[in-house]
Amino acid sequence: MSEILLTRPHRMSLKKARTAAQKVADQLADEYDVQSHWDGDTLRFARSGVDGSLHITAHEFRLQVKLGFLLAAFRPAIQARIEQSLARCVV
């Protein structure tokens, strides 16, 4: 199993950070058919071969993604796409 761990600082209110996180989740859902739901300040998401969470604090986003065996080969491309999405939504 391959894992992606990212931490990104932000200067938004928790409410705005949550909105930005939902925007990223919506983009990833469109592209990768990822289903997500909120559990407090943590956005949990999954699909076949992918399991992860995006935790929001007052100052940062913490992303953890576990890729199954078949998707592990695409880790660099998946990580790059996630980083692009975060960069557009996180200020």
C-alpha positions as CSV (number, residue, x, y, z in Angstrom):
1,M,0.0,0.0,0.0
2,S,1.3,3.5,-0.9
3,E,0.6,6.6,1.1
4,I,0.4,10.3,0.4
5,L,0.8,12.7,3.3
6,L,0.5,16.4,2.8
7,T,0.3,19.4,5.1
8,R,-0.6,22.9,3.9
9,P,-0.8,26.0,6.0
10,H,-3.8,28.4,5.6
11,R,-4.9,31.7,6.9
12,M,-8.6,31.2,6.5
13,S,-11.3,30.9,9.1
14,L,-12.3,27.4,9.9
15,K,-15.6,27.9,8.0
16,K,-13.7,29.1,4.9
17,A,-11.2,26.3,5.2
18,R,-14.0,23.8,5.3
19,T,-15.6,25.4,2.2
20,A,-12.2,25.2,0.4
21,A,-11.8,21.6,1.4
22,Q,-15.3,20.7,0.1
23,K,-14.3,22.4,-3.2
24,V,-11.3,20.1,-3.5
25,A,-13.4,17.1,-2.6
26,D,-15.9,18.0,-5.3
27,Q,-13.2,18.3,-7.9
28,L,-11.7,15.0,-6.9
29,A,-15.1,13.4,-6.9
30,D,-15.7,14.6,-10.5
31,E,-12.3,13.3,-11.7
32,Y,-11.9,10.1,-9.7
33,D,-15.4,9.1,-8.5
34,V,-14.4,9.6,-4.9
35,Q,-17.2,9.6,-2.3
36,S,-16.8,11.8,0.8
37,H,-18.4,12.8,4.0
38,W,-17.6,15.1,6.9
39,D,-16.8,13.8,10.4
40,G,-16.4,16.9,12.5
41,D,-13.5,18.9,11.0
42,T,-12.3,15.9,9.0
43,L,-13.4,15.1,5.4
44,R,-13.2,11.4,4.9
45,F,-13.2,10.0,1.4
46,A,-13.0,6.6,-0.3
47,R,-13.4,4.7,-3.5
48,S,-12.1,1.3,-4.7
49,G,-8.4,1.4,-4.1
50,V,-8.4,4.8,-2.2
51,D,-9.0,5.7,1.4
52,G,-8.2,9.0,3.0
53,S,-8.9,12.0,5.1
54,L,-8.4,15.7,5.0
55,H,-8.3,17.2,8.5
56,I,-8.7,20.9,9.0
57,T,-7.3,22.9,11.9
58,A,-7.3,26.6,12.5
59,H,-3.9,26.9,10.7
60,E,-3.4,24.0,8.3
61,F,-4.8,21.2,6.2
62,R,-3.5,17.7,6.8
63,L,-4.2,15.2,4.1
64,Q,-3.6,11.4,4.3
65,V,-4.4,9.2,1.3
66,K,-3.8,5.4,1.2
67,L,-3.6,3.9,-2.3
68,G,-4.3,0.3,-3.0
69,F,-1.9,-1.9,-4.9
70,L,-3.2,-1.1,-8.4
71,L,-3.2,2.7,-7.9
72,A,0.1,2.8,-6.1
73,A,1.9,2.9,-9.5
74,F,0.0,6.2,-10.2
75,R,1.0,7.8,-6.9
76,P,3.1,10.6,-8.4
77,A,0.3,11.6,-10.8
78,I,-2.4,11.4,-8.1
79,Q,-0.3,13.4,-5.7
80,A,0.5,16.1,-8.3
81,R,-3.3,16.4,-9.0
82,I,-4.1,16.7,-5.4
83,E,-1.4,19.3,-4.8
84,Q,-2.8,21.3,-7.8
85,S,-6.3,21.2,-6.4
86,L,-5.1,22.3,-2.9
87,A,-3.0,25.1,-4.4
88,R,-6.0,26.5,-6.2
89,C,-8.3,26.3,-3.2
90,V,-6.0,27.0,-0.3
91,V,-4.9,30.6,0.2
